[in-house]
Amino acid sequence: MATQVTVKSKTTGTLTFYTSYANARSAAAAGDVIQIRADLDEQIILKTV
């Protein structure tokens, strides 16, 4: 399984898929949940700039 990033809407509960964490973070509203799923052999570095 490749890395998947989704945003779960707080108001509707729907999942929207994104190609990167940065895109998901930009699209997320207050209270939304960002979910990241990745293979165990992948390294994920999250950095706020």
N, C-alpha and C positions, 0 to 999 in steps of 0.2 A: 504494500500500500504506500503510495506517495504521500507527502505531507498535504494535509487538508486543513484549511482555515475557514471557519464558519462564524457568523454572527447570529446569535439567537435573540430575536426581538423580545424585549420585556413586555410590550403591549400585546403582540399577537402570537408570540411563540414560534413564529416561522423561522426557518434556517435559511440564510443566504450564504452561498459559497464564494470565497475570494481566492485569488492566486497568491496573495502574500498577507502577512500579518499587518504590514503598513497599510494596505488597502482596507483591510477589515477594521483596523483601528480608526481610520479616517471616516468610515461609513457608520460606525457604531454610535448610537445615541446613549444618553445617560441611562444607566440601568441595564443596558444590553450585555449579553455575555459573549465573550470571544472564546471559541473552542479551537484548540490546535491538536491535531492528531498526526503522528509521524511514526515511521519505522524506528525501531529501537537503535538501529545502527546509524541514524542520522543525528547530527548535532544541530541544535537550534539555539541561536543567540538572539535574545530580544534586547534591543537597545533603544532608549528614548533619546532623541536629539533635539 
